[in-house]
Amino acid sequence: MGFYADHCLPHLINCACGLKAFRRQRQLLVPRARGRVLEVGFGSGLNLPFYDSNKVEFVWGLEPSEAMRKRARARVDSSPLEVRWLELPGEEIPLEDSSVDTVLLTYTLCTIPDWHRALNEMRRVLKPDGELIFSEHGSAPDAGVRQWQDRLNPYWRRVFGGCNLNRPIPQLIEDSGFDIRSMESAYILALKFAGFNYWGMAK
């Protein structure tokens, strides 16, 4: 498992999260980020090309995986933005209260073990006038698709490093005290059980 987690999984996640459909979502949402940005689940830096450097002061890149931070190195080095690494999981954000203008959450909430604690931490560090910007895959609206999500989820989690297919993303966000101000949802992949996406912003 150590070899798989350190050498195979980062490559697999980088490829999967770099699919064209997910790039379109990043291109749509990431330019909204402003000020001091906390990107939770920075991964291999796939969001970096889409930030508006005229609006962003710097990015805190929260990423617990050393292997993913290494994979992000080339993108970080070539970006005009300053990236300040936070080498901890989402449940432990080492920042002061109300210190972040934007929390960016893209294809991360599916993997965080204690999602409630992590979202509470994001809400704690976000300024009163700040935004949570999110794009996440999760539970589908169609019963037949949900059944497949539930059946496949135990195996999917093992292969994709704890990623869950069937989390009810809007409910998780709202149950943690956020107010979703705008949201859209749709299937963005032909592989429906892995392709239902929620995206928008919350306060």
C-alpha positions as CSV (number, residue, x, y, z in Angstrom):
1,M,0.0,0.0,0.0
2,G,2.9,2.3,0.7
3,F,4.3,1.9,-2.8
4,Y,0.8,2.3,-4.4
5,A,0.0,5.4,-2.3
6,D,3.4,7.1,-2.9
7,H,4.0,6.2,-6.6
8,C,0.8,5.0,-8.3
9,L,-2.0,6.9,-6.6
10,P,-0.7,10.4,-7.2
11,H,-0.3,9.7,-11.0
12,L,-3.8,8.1,-11.1
13,I,-5.5,11.1,-9.3
14,N,-3.6,13.6,-11.4
15,C,-4.8,11.9,-14.6
16,A,-8.4,11.5,-13.4
17,C,-8.7,15.0,-12.0
18,G,-7.1,16.5,-15.1
19,L,-9.8,15.2,-17.5
20,K,-11.2,17.8,-19.9
21,A,-14.6,17.9,-18.1
22,F,-12.9,18.8,-14.8
23,R,-10.6,21.3,-16.5
24,R,-13.7,23.1,-17.8
25,Q,-15.1,23.3,-14.2
26,R,-11.8,24.7,-12.9
27,Q,-11.7,27.2,-15.7
28,L,-15.2,28.3,-14.8
29,L,-14.8,28.7,-11.1
30,V,-11.2,29.3,-10.1
31,P,-11.0,32.8,-11.6
32,R,-13.5,33.9,-9.0
33,A,-11.0,33.5,-6.2
34,R,-9.7,36.7,-4.7
35,G,-7.4,37.9,-2.0
36,R,-5.8,35.4,0.3
37,V,-6.9,32.0,-1.0
38,L,-6.9,28.7,0.9
39,E,-7.0,25.8,-1.5
40,V,-8.0,22.7,0.4
41,G,-6.6,19.6,-1.3
42,F,-4.1,21.4,-3.5
43,G,-3.0,18.1,-5.1
44,S,-0.8,18.4,-8.1
45,G,-1.6,22.1,-8.7
46,L,-4.2,21.6,-11.4
47,N,-6.0,24.8,-10.4
48,L,-3.0,27.0,-10.6
49,P,-3.3,28.0,-14.3
50,F,-6.8,29.3,-13.8
51,Y,-6.2,31.8,-11.0
52,D,-6.5,35.5,-11.9
53,S,-3.1,36.7,-10.6
54,N,-4.5,40.3,-10.6
55,K,-7.1,39.4,-7.9
56,V,-5.1,36.9,-5.8
57,E,-2.6,38.0,-3.1
58,F,-1.3,34.4,-2.5
59,V,-2.5,30.9,-2.2
60,W,-2.2,28.6,0.9
61,G,-1.9,25.2,-0.6
62,L,-3.2,22.7,1.9
63,E,-2.0,19.2,0.9
64,P,-1.0,16.5,3.3
65,S,0.5,14.1,0.7
66,E,4.2,14.6,0.2
67,A,3.9,12.7,-3.1
68,M,1.3,15.1,-4.4
69,R,3.3,18.2,-3.3
70,K,6.3,16.8,-5.3
71,R,4.1,16.3,-8.3
72,A,2.9,20.0,-8.0
73,R,6.4,21.4,-7.9
74,A,6.8,22.2,-11.6
75,R,3.4,23.9,-11.7
76,V,4.2,25.9,-8.6
77,D,7.6,26.9,-9.9
78,S,6.2,28.2,-13.2
79,S,3.2,30.0,-11.7
80,P,3.3,33.8,-11.0
81,L,1.4,33.2,-7.8
82,E,3.0,32.6,-4.4
83,V,2.1,29.3,-2.9
84,R,2.5,28.8,0.8
85,W,2.3,25.1,1.7
86,L,0.2,23.8,4.6
87,E,1.3,20.2,5.0
88,L,-1.8,19.0,7.0
89,P,-5.2,17.4,6.3
90,G,-8.3,19.5,5.9
91,E,-9.4,18.7,9.4
92,E,-6.4,20.7,10.7
93,I,-6.1,24.1,9.2
94,P,-3.2,26.0,10.9
95,L,-4.6,29.5,10.2
96,E,-6.2,32.2,12.4
97,D,-9.9,32.8,12.5
98,S,-11.2,35.0,9.7
99,S,-7.9,35.1,7.9
100,V,-9.0,33.9,4.4
101,D,-10.8,35.7,1.7
102,T,-11.6,32.6,-0.5
103,V,-11.7,28.9,0.3
104,L,-11.4,26.9,-2.9
105,L,-12.6,23.3,-2.8
106,T,-12.3,21.2,-6.0
107,Y,-12.7,17.4,-6.0
108,T,-11.6,17.1,-2.4
109,L,-14.6,16.8,-0.2
110,C,-15.1,13.3,-1.5
111,T,-11.9,12.1,0.2
112,I,-11.8,13.9,3.5
113,P,-12.5,11.4,6.3
114,D,-14.0,13.8,8.8
115,W,-15.8,16.1,6.3
116,H,-17.8,17.9,9.1
117,R,-14.7,18.9,11.0
118,A,-12.9,20.0,7.9
119,L,-15.8,22.2,6.7
120,N,-16.1,23.7,10.2
121,E,-12.4,24.5,10.0
122,M,-12.9,26.2,6.6
123,R,-15.8,28.2,8.0
124,R,-13.7,29.2,11.0
125,V,-10.8,30.6,8.9
126,L,-13.1,32.3,6.3
127,K,-13.7,36.0,6.7
128,P,-17.3,37.2,7.2
129,D,-17.4,38.6,3.7
130,G,-15.4,35.7,2.2
131,E,-16.5,33.0,-0.2
132,L,-16.4,29.2,-0.3
133,I,-16.1,28.2,-4.0
134,F,-16.7,24.6,-4.7
135,S,-16.8,22.0,-7.5
136,E,-17.4,18.5,-6.3
137,H,-18.7,15.2,-7.7
138,G,-21.2,13.3,-5.5
139,S,-24.5,11.6,-5.1
140,A,-26.6,11.6,-8.3
141,P,-30.3,12.5,-8.5
142,D,-31.3,9.4,-10.4
143,A,-32.1,6.3,-8.2
144,G,-30.6,3.9,-10.6
145,V,-27.3,5.8,-10.8
146,R,-27.3,6.1,-7.0
147,Q,-27.6,2.4,-6.6
148,W,-24.5,1.8,-8.7
149,Q,-22.7,4.5,-6.7
150,D,-23.5,2.7,-3.5
151,R,-22.5,-0.7,-4.9
152,L,-19.2,0.4,-6.3
153,N,-18.2,2.8,-3.5
154,P,-16.3,0.3,-1.3
155,Y,-14.1,-0.8,-4.2
156,W,-13.8,2.8,-5.7
157,R,-12.5,4.0,-2.3
158,R,-9.7,1.5,-2.2
159,V,-8.5,2.3,-5.7
160,F,-8.8,6.1,-5.6
161,G,-7.4,6.8,-2.1
162,G,-10.6,7.2,-0.1
163,C,-12.6,8.9,-2.7
164,N,-16.4,8.5,-2.2
165,L,-18.8,8.4,-5.1
166,N,-22.0,9.0,-3.2
167,R,-21.6,11.9,-0.8
168,P,-24.5,14.4,-0.8
169,I,-22.3,17.5,-1.3
170,P,-24.9,20.3,-0.8
171,Q,-26.1,18.7,2.4
172,L,-22.6,18.3,3.8
173,I,-21.9,22.0,3.1
174,E,-25.1,23.2,4.6
175,D,-24.9,20.9,7.6
176,S,-21.6,22.6,8.4
177,G,-23.2,26.0,8.7
178,F,-22.5,27.4,5.2
179,D,-25.3,29.1,3.2
180,I,-25.2,28.1,-0.4
181,R,-25.8,31.3,-2.4
182,S,-25.6,29.8,-5.9
183,M,-25.2,26.3,-7.2
184,E,-25.6,24.3,-10.4
185,S,-25.5,20.6,-10.9
186,A,-25.2,18.2,-13.9
187,Y,-23.6,15.1,-15.3
188,I,-20.3,16.2,-16.7
189,L,-18.9,12.7,-17.6
190,A,-20.4,10.0,-19.7
191,L,-19.5,7.6,-16.8
192,K,-22.6,8.7,-14.8
193,F,-21.8,7.1,-11.5
194,A,-18.6,9.2,-11.2
195,G,-19.8,12.2,-13.2
196,F,-22.5,14.0,-11.3
197,N,-21.1,17.4,-10.4
198,Y,-22.2,20.2,-8.0
199,W,-20.6,23.6,-8.3
200,G,-21.2,27.1,-6.9
201,M,-20.4,29.3,-3.9
202,A,-21.4,29.6,-0.3
203,K,-20.9,32.0,2.5
